[in-house]
Amino acid sequence: MDAKARCRSALPMVILLLAVPRAALARQASRDTMPGYPIRDSAVVSQCSACHAQDSTGRMTRISFARKTPEGWETSIRRMATLNGAQLDPAAARNVLRYLANQQGLSPEELRPGRFEVERRMIDYRYTADATTETTCRACHSMGRVITQRRTREEWSLLVAMHRGYYPIVDFQGFRRQGPRPTDGSSGNHPMDDAITHLARAFPVNTPEWTAWKTTMRSPRIEGAWLLSGTEPGKGAFYGRVTITRAPGTDDEFTTQATYAYVQSGSRVQRTGRATVYTGFQWRGRSTAAGQEPAWREVMMVEPGWQQMSGRWFTGDYDEFGMDVTLTRAGSNVVLAGVHPRGLQAGAAATEITLFGANFPGSMNAAGIDPGPGVRIERVVRASADRVTLLVRAESGAQTGARDLFAAGAPLRNALVVYDTISRIRITPVAGMARVGGAHFPRQYQQFDAVAWLDGADRRPDTNDDVEIGPVAITWSLEEYGVTYDDDDVKFVGSIDRNGLFTPAPDGPNPERSGNRNNIGDVWVVATHTTAGPASRTLRARANLVVTVPLYMRWEPWRLER
């Protein structure tokens, strides 16, 4: 059976459902004036032309009329293989992915609003441009998956048709929602039709941003030494170095050697990895540390100018463990990356703080460091090329708030915070989610952090002049989130450790619960901190945690066997 026959036999019901769109595709292939991108790669043509016809200008049906992230193209390729019978060996699939991600990707400006999607961040994102579109699409997945794509209007329409063919329940969940809206001054269309109209206007396939980026796009020159800094929830800040080496015979593949240490614990980590940079700026890599399995995924964005990149390195069955990272090129200039601890209490005893960075001079002295008015450097305790420890004091009359710091001419915005008292503590995230597991399905853990805050001049919480002081010592506990009489979720959903990591209970019916119920429910996560000094106070903060069932069906392509 040839490739075209395999595609035709794979999903007869879906093809019947999509008969009209397939006819539209045939008409589209015969038109040379359609917008879109000619496919110039022979491997893509040979692998895909069995199902995607190519016209006289080189444009291929469906493929030429969309742009996506590498993850978006990977999803499409895997769907073609698993559902439509396409047969690609891993090397061929990688070549197809590389070409499409590079030639029909996104510009930095287009990707930036949707970075949370590819970096697998659990955030409460709100798409405010069109409420109907958000309601229609978020019924099944993140809006990040939508805003990291660009399509023609016909392609957006065909994408909706594909959803309806593969997942008929979406008509009720989001697309039609029991028919057109009543006549209230709105269009009266089905929500899916309004969503298609909005998406075609907001995310067209051809944009000035993409045209401008394609003009200057090239493989980044990022070999060399980089300063690494970042934070990992539950472990705090870390600093170190990364050496990036171009893989022989390639323009966009790199190997990495990373060494970093956590400030709070002092533990050191060494990682080795390999990465590909797509579209001139989209870093996609994997790295491992000694004794650590599986490999962590690395998703970063190389900023224009090739002097900085940032993103998230993560792991876990639900990508729930991760760290925010920033890489700054380590040239010959002094670079100041961070300060720990960040908070200085006005009028308190002198405190040791450490500056982290690169290329600090060996003769560093107090005169070369400017922490701003009201903060006095008593002496330099010790100094090396990548860190300087100081003994500093904030005067009793020092103005509270954040201030910049300069060291050997290198600046760092909002490096220090002078405070008179800790106003409150706050837990992040304010609403978390975990999934029971361990017996039949993997667990989804939830890491919580807590930081101290200074209310600004208005002395009111959650206003624009508030300043984050930084991490403080926390005692963690769980409390019942009362919903019904005799609610007892806190006894069964799981436990939280001394570092704020919540571990859910095993999945499956629990005979110890009334009704033989699963170990799911909702609880309060409570952080408690006692301030120092004669006027000590006990501060508390709460966050909501929902512990739910396993995710029984997974759609991410990287979850499938390779």
N, C-alpha and C positions, 0 to 999 in steps of 0.2 A: 504494500500500500504506500503511495507516495505522500509527501508532506501535505499537499492540498487535500487529499482524501482523508488523512488523519484529522485535519482540522475540521472537515465537514462532518465527520462521524463522532466527534468528541462530545458535543452537546446539542443533540437535535432539538430539544425543547427550547433551549436558549435561542438557537438560530431561528426557530419559528417565531418566537417572541420578538426577535429583532429583524424580521424580514424586511420591513419598510426601511429601517436605517441601512441595511445592507444594500438595498437598491439605491439609496441615496449615495452610498459610497461608490457604487459603480458609475453613477453620473458624475460624481466629483472627480474621479480618476480621468475622465475624458475632457476635463476643463483645464486648460493651461493657464488661465488667468486668476486662479484661486490664490489667495495669500498663503504663505507657508514657506517651508525650507526644502530645497532640493537635497536629496540624500546622495552624497558623493562617495560613500564608502562601499566598496564592493562586498565586504563581509556582511554589512547590514542588508544590502540588496539581496544577496544570495540566501541569507538566513530567513528573511522576512517576506520576500516577494511572493511566496506561495499563497499567502493570504492577503497581502497588502500590495495592490496593483500600483505600478509606477507609470506616470505619464511621460510625455515627451520632454518635459523640463526636468525630470528627475524627482518630482514630488511623488511620495507614496501615500496612499490612503491612510488616514488616521495618524500615522507616524509623523508626517511632515507638518502637521497642524497643531502641535502641542510642544510646550517646553516644560521641563520639570527639574527637580533636584535629582542627584544620583539615586536617592532612595525611591523617588517617584518612578524613575525608569526601571529600577530593579524590580519594583512591584509589578510593573507591566510585563517585563520579561518573564518573571516567574508565573504570572497568570497565564501567559501564552503557553508555557511549558506544562503547567499542571492541569489546565482546563481545556486548552485548545490543541493539544497534541504536538506543539512545536518541539523539535528535538535539537538542543544545543548542548555541546559539551561545555564544561566550565570555562575553558579558555575562550571559546567562541562567544559565550555569554558575556564574559568580561570585556571582550573587544567591542561588542555591540553596545554595552553599557557605557564604555569609555567614550565612544564616538558620540552617542546621543547626549550624554551629560555635558560634553564639551561643546558640541555644536548647537544643541538646543537645550541649554540650561537656563539659569537665572543670573541676572547681574547682582552685584552686592547690594544695590539699593532695593532690588525686588525681593531678595532673600531675607534681608534684615528683619522685617516685621514678623516673619514666620520662623525665625531661628529656633524658637522653643520646640517646634515640631521635630526637626531633625536632631536636635540636642536632647530629645526625649525628656523634656521638663514637664512636670505636673504643675501647671499654673492655671489660675482662673482667668483665662483669656476671654475678652468680650469683643466681638466683632460689631462695631457700632455703625458701620456704613450702611447696613441694610438689615433690619430686624427679621424680615421674612426669610432672607437667605440664611441667616444664622440659625433660625429655628428649623428650617428645612434640612440643613446639612448636619447640624450638631445632634440630630436625633440618633445618629449612628457613629459618628467619629468627630475628631477634633476639627475645628475650623482651620487649624494649621495645615492640614492636608489639602485644603482647598486653596488657601492663599499662597501656597508654594507651587502653584501650577499656572500656566498660561495657555489659553486655547482660543480657537476661533469660535464664533457663536455656534456653528454647526457641530463643532467638537464638544462644546459644553452640552448641547442637546443630546448628542450620541452618548456622552458619559452618563447622563440621566437615564437614557434608554438601557444602557448596560446594567445600571443598578436595578432597574425594574425587572430586567430579565433574570439576573442572577439572584436577586433578593426581593421577591415579590412583596414581602411584608412592608417594604419601605413606602409603598403607596399609602398605607394606613399610618405608619409611624411619622412620616414627614412630608412626602411629596404632595399628596392630595388632601389628607386630613379631612375626610368626609365631605369632599366637594368644594366648590368655589366659595369664597367669602361672600357674605351678604352685601347688598348694594349699600355702601356707607361712604361713598366718595372714593373708594379704592378701585383698583382695576377690575375686580371681579374675576380675575384669572385664578387658575389653580396655583397654589404657592410654588410648585416646581417651575411653572412657566415664568413667574415673576423672578424666581431665582436665576433661571437661565438668562433672562434679559439683563439682570444686574451683573452676573458673572462675566458675560460677554463684554459689557461696558467697562467693568472694573479691572478685569484681568485678561485683556486681549493678547493674542499670540505675538503681534508685532508692537513693540513699544520703543520710545526714544531711549530709555535706559538700557535696553538690550542692544540696540544699535550702537550706542556709544561704547558700551563695554566690549562688544565684539571687535570694535576698531582697535582697541588697545590691549586686548586679552593676549596673554602669553604665559608660558610656564614660569612660575615664580622662582626667583633666585634666592633661596632661603637656606642654603647650606651654611654651616658654621655653628657658633655657640650662641645660646639663647638663655636669658634669665627666666626661670620658671617661678611663678607665684600663684597662690590661690587659696581656697578654703574647701574643706570637706566637712559636711555636717556631721556632728558628733566627735570630730577630731580636731577641728579648728584650722588655723592658718598653717601653710607650709611654704617653704622656699627652697630653691635649688637651681640646677642647671640642666639644659637639654642640648645635646650635640646632634645636629641634623646632617646626614650625609646622603648625597644623591646616589641612588642605586645605579650601578654601571650600565651604560647603554640605554638609559631612559632619560626623559625630560621631566617627568612628573611623578616619579616614584622615589621614596626616600626611606632610609633606615634611621632609627633614633636610639639614643642612649640617654636616659634620664636618671638623675640622682637628686633626691630632695629629702628634707627632714621636716617633721611636724614641730611647731614651736612649743606646744604645751607638753608633749610627751618626750620630745627629743628623738623619737624613733626615726630611723632612716630607711628609705626605700630606693631600690634600683630597678629600673624598668628598661626593657628593650622592645622595640616595635618596628613596624613597617607601615607606611602610609602612601596613599595616592592623593594628589591634589587635582580635583576636577575644576573645569571652567576657570582655571587660573587662580582660584581663591578658596575652594571648598575642600578642606583637609578631611580625609576619611582614613582612619587608621585603626590598628589593633596593637596592643602592647601587653606584655606580661611582666610580672615581678617574680622573683625567685620563690618557688613554692606556692604560687598563686594560680589557680585555675577557676574558671576559664579566662581567656584574654579579655581585657577591658577594651571597649570600643572608644575611639577618639573622634569627636566631631568638632572641628574648629573652623574659624573663618580667618583667612589671611587678609589683613587689612591692606588697602592700596598703599604702595610705598614699600611694602615688605619689611617693615620695622616692628610690627606687632601682630600677634594672632591671639585669638581667645575662643573659648568654647567650653565644652564639657567632656570629661572622660567618665565613663560609667560602665556598670555591670549589674548583674542581678537578673532573675527570671522575669522581672517586670521593669528592668532598667532603673530600679529605685535607688541603687547605691551609686553615687557619683560625686565628682568634685568639679568646682568651677576653676578653670585654669586661664592664666594669661602668660604668654610668652613675649618677652621683649628682647630684641636683638642686643647682644652684649658686644659692643664695639670697644673702643678705647675710652669713651667718655664715662663719667660716673653716672650710674643709674640707681635711683632710689625707688625700691619696690614696695616697702611696707614698714610699719612700726608696730612693735608689740611690747607691752600692752598699749592700747591706744588712749585709754582714759587716764587723766591726771586729776586728782581731787584737790581743789584749791585749799591751801592752808594745811594740807597733810604733810607727813614726813617725806623726805626725799625718796624717790622711787627709781629703780633701775628700769630703763627701757632699752630695747635693741632695735637698731636700724638695719634693715635687710636690703641688699642691693648688689651692685657689682662695681669693681674698679675703684673702691675707696682707697685714698692715698694712705701709705703707711704712716705718714706724719700727721694723721687726722688729730685735731685738737678742738677744744671747745669753741675757739674763735671762728672755726670754719663751719659751725653749725648754728643755724638761726631758727629757734622754735617759736618765735613770735613774742609779743609783749606779755609780761606777767609770768613767763616761764624761764627759770634760770638753770643753766647747765653747771652743776657743781664740779664735775670732772668726767673725763673719759676713762671708763673702767678698763676696757680692752678694745682692741681694734684689729681687724683683718681686712682682706680685700673684699669680702662679701658681707661682713656684718660689723657693726660698731655698737658697743654697749655703753650707755651713758647713765650717770646719776643725775636726775633732774628733780626740780621742785617747782610746783605751781604756787605762786604767792597767794596769800589769803584774799587779796583784793583783785586778783586776776579776773578779767572778763570771761564769763562762761561761754562755751560754744566751741565750734571746730575752728582750727587754724592750720594754715599751710606750714610746711617745714622745708628748710633748705639745708643741704649737706654738701659741702665741697662744690657748690654751684648747682647741684641737681635739685629740682623741686619735687614736692609731692603734695598734691591738693588734699586738704582736710585730713592731714596725717595724724593730728592729735586732737583730743577733745578735753577741754578743761570744764569740770563740773563741780558744783558745790554739794549736790546730793543726787542720788539716783532717784529719779522721779517714778520709774516703774520698770517692769520687765515685760518682754513680749516673746511669745513662742512663735516659731516658724516651723511648718506652716500653721496658719490659724485653723485650717480644716485639713485633716489628713485622711488617708484611706489605706486599709490593709486588707489582705485576703487570707482566709484560713487555708491551710494546706499542710503538706508533709506526708499524708497517708496516700493520697491518689494524685494530687496535683501540687505543684510548687507553691510555697508561701509567697505572699507579697508583704514585705516588711515596710515599716514606716519609721524614718528617722526624724526626731524632733530636735530643735535647737532653741536656746533662749538667750537673749541679749538684753543688756540694760539700756535704758533711754533717758535722755535729759529733755524735759519739756522746755520749750524755748522761752523767749521773753514774755509771751502771753500766759505762760504757766498752765496751758491747757494741753491735754494729750491729743495726739493724732491730728496735729496741724502742721502747716508747712515749715514752721521754724523749729520743729523737733530735731534732735541730733542723736544718732546712735553712738553710745559709749563703747559698747563691745561686750564680749562674753563675760559672764560672771559665774561663780560657783552655784550650782543648781542641785536641788533634791527633787527627784521625779517621782510621781505617783499617779494612780488612776482613781477616778471617782465615777460613780454612776451618773449617767445622763438620763434622768428620769423621764420616761415617756408614758408608762402604764403603772398601775398599782403593782407593787411587789416586783418591780423591774430588777433583774439580777444579772444583766449582761456582764458587769464588771467581774463576776466570778468565773466566767467561761471564755471570754474573748481572747485572752492572752495576757502578756506581762510586759512591763517596760523596765529597762535596766538603768544603771547609774549614769550612763552616757546618753540617755534619751532615745534608745533604740527599742521600738515596740516589736515584739515577736508574737504573731498571732497563734492561736491554738490550732490543733490538728483539724483537718476537714472531716466531714462525715457526720452522720447522726450521733448525738450524744445521749445515751440512755439516762445520764444523771440530770438532764434538763427536762423540765416539764414538756410533754409532748414529743419527747425524743428528738428535740430540735438540734439544728446545726449550731456550731459555736460562733454565731454571728450576733452583731448588735452594735450599739453606739455607746461611747463612754467619753468622759472628760479626761484629757491629759493635763496634769497640773504640775507646774514648775514653782518651786519655792526657793527664795533667796533671802538670807539675813544679811543686812548691811553691817559694815564694820564701824567701830567707834563707839563712844559713850552714848550717842543717841541712835543706837541701832534699831532698825525696823525690820519686820518680816514682810516681804513682798511676794505676792502670788500672781500667777497668770494661768489662764486656761485656754486650751484648744480642743476643738471637737475632733473625735476620731470615729470613723465609721469602719467597722470590720465586716466585710461582706464575703460572699461566696467566691470560689475560684473563678478565673476567667476560662470558661470551658472551651471557647473557640478563639483561636489566635489567628490574626490576619497579617502580622508583620512578616515580611519575606525572610528576614534574617532568622526567624524562629524555625524555619523548615530545614530539613536535612539537606546538606550541600552535596 
